[in-house]
Amino acid sequence: MQEAKAKSAGRNVVVVGTQWGDEGKGKVVDWLTDHAQAVVRFQGGHNAGHTLVIKGVKTALQLIPSGIMRDGVACYIGNGVVVDPTHLLAEIERLEAIGVNVRSRLFVSESCPLILPFHVAVDKAREALRESSGAGKIGTTGKGIGPAYEDKVARRALRVQDLKHPERFANKLRELLELHNVALAGYLQSTALEFQPIFDLAMKVAEELKPMMADVGYTLFNANRAGANILFEGAQGTLLDIDHGTYPYVTSSNCVAGNAAAGAGVGPDLLHYILGITKAYTTRVGSGPFPTELAMDEPGSVGHHLSTVGQERGTVTGRPRRCGWLDAAALKRAIIINGISGLCITKLDVLDGLDDIKVCVGYELRGQRIDILPLDADDVAACVPIYDSFAGWSETTAGITEWDRLPLNARRYLERVQEFIGAPIDMVSTGPDREHTILLRHPYQA
């Protein structure tokens, strides 16, 4: 009986970023969804930005799983995600305006903590206070993500399920608002918020959200047993993980593959293949150490090339992304933490036309050679990168879909990276469109 169940069950893939986010996960999730019947987000909030280009048309998603762009695919927001209900409905409406059927295919865990207006106010006020005091910003998106996770961990959060019970919601809201107003009007030197507008808005959005509320973990378990392939879509990147990233310059959730189970409400035995997404170079938005960072101001410089050709601006904030050479020593740590089965290298085409290409293979840290990214942010800031250099290529890789058609030097570059990090490159993205992909080993068939 057990053997029969195993044969009929679906295969599941986890997609995670292996750098500081913005690796191109959205395109890869969209591409893989051709083989999946369900896509689930398991952490983060609308501070994530996934940009998809389908037949030349660009769509930016923040909270809704990227699988929504494939007809017939069920999409889930797992319990590990913090949800701003107003933003979620606005995102739904934007997709519906371009003809995407959302409400019948989107399911939201009743256990998701809610992001409410006072979370946003606290987030922005904290960053302003850090800046004015000279402490320096963390670099949050100002969306209220961190404060919402704080309430979750403190066991005082309002959750999606509370929206179904107006009296319970009102009582919890009064208590929580009072707590945050003390901080806003006092230490944060900002403005306290009023109860009634927040309550009225919540009750309004509740009516629209109720049909989408679901027991996501149990639903996914049953779907997988019935043969559905599931795709777990991570947000941000490994080096922004609250435990394993360059703390405190990190996000407020666990971005690593292991959290796909806890954040979706399924067992880890359902995580069959871990696909790590890695740019052919490295970028970072916001503050924090970045060993391979290059100056981007001078036209003609490599940093300027990566920034402009790669169109490196944050999907959510529009902030310019800091750019630098591929940090394979940092990538090594991400592979270990996530248990990577295979990698997808994205934006290879951005390196076209560079005479020389460098890859960081280790660091000098206070007189010693180390071969993997340190855990302490101060140590990361003190790292001096050690590079291997490669000859570049003048031919274009844009849109190529076969490995053998890549320029010889591009293949050599990728093969050396693969050898150094000890993980196979199973896919290569050569452009923003879902069709601009080289497949070497399929995650759903590996």
HELIX and SHEET records of a PDB file:
HELIX    1   1 GLN A    2  SER A    8  1                                   7    
HELIX    2   2 LYS A   25  LEU A   32  1                                   8    
HELIX    3   3 THR A   33  HIS A   35  5                                   3    
HELIX    4   4 SER A   66  MET A   69  5                                   4    
HELIX    5   5 PRO A   85  ALA A   97  1                                  13    
HELIX    6   6 PRO A  117  SER A  133  1                                  17    
HELIX    7   7 ILE A  145  VAL A  153  1                                   9    
HELIX    8   8 VAL A  160  LYS A  164  5                                   5    
HELIX    9   9 PRO A  166  ALA A  185  1                                  20    
HELIX   10  10 PHE A  195  LEU A  209  1                                  15    
HELIX   11  11 LYS A  210  MET A  212  5                                   3    
HELIX   12  12 VAL A  216  ARG A  225  1                                  10    
HELIX   13  13 THR A  238  LEU A  240  5                                   3    
HELIX   14  14 ASN A  259  ALA A  264  1                                   6    
HELIX   15  15 PRO A  268  LEU A  270  5                                   3    
HELIX   16  16 VAL A  302  VAL A  309  1                                   8    
HELIX   17  17 ALA A  328  ASN A  338  1                                  11    
HELIX   18  18 LEU A  348  LEU A  351  5                                   4    
HELIX   19  19 ALA A  377  ALA A  382  1                                   6    
HELIX   20  20 TRP A  403  ARG A  405  5                                   3    
HELIX   21  21 LEU A  408  ILE A  421  1                                  14    
SHEET    1   A10 MET A 213  ALA A 214  0                                        
SHEET    2   A10 LEU A 106  SER A 109  1                                        
SHEET    3   A10 ALA A  74  ILE A  77  1                                        
SHEET    4   A10 ALA A  38  ARG A  41  1                                        
SHEET    5   A10 ILE A 230  GLU A 233  1                                        
SHEET    6   A10 ASN A  12  GLY A  17  1                                        
SHEET    7   A10 TYR A 273  LYS A 279  1                                        
SHEET    8   A10 GLY A 342  THR A 346  1                                        
SHEET    9   A10 ILE A 425  SER A 429  1                                        
SHEET   10   A10 THR A 437  LEU A 439 -1                                        
SHEET    1   B 2 HIS A  50  ILE A  54  0                                        
SHEET    2   B 2 VAL A  57  LEU A  61 -1                                        
SHEET    1   C 2 THR A 282  ARG A 284  0                                        
SHEET    2   C 2 ARG A 322  GLY A 324 -1                                        
SHEET    1   D 3 LEU A 326  ASP A 327  0                                        
SHEET    2   D 3 ASP A 356  LEU A 365  1                                        
SHEET    3   D 3 GLN A 368  ILE A 370 -1                                        
SHEET    1   E 3 LEU A 326  ASP A 327  0                                        
SHEET    2   E 3 ASP A 356  LEU A 365  1                                        
SHEET    3   E 3 VAL A 384  ALA A 391 -1                                        
END                                                                             
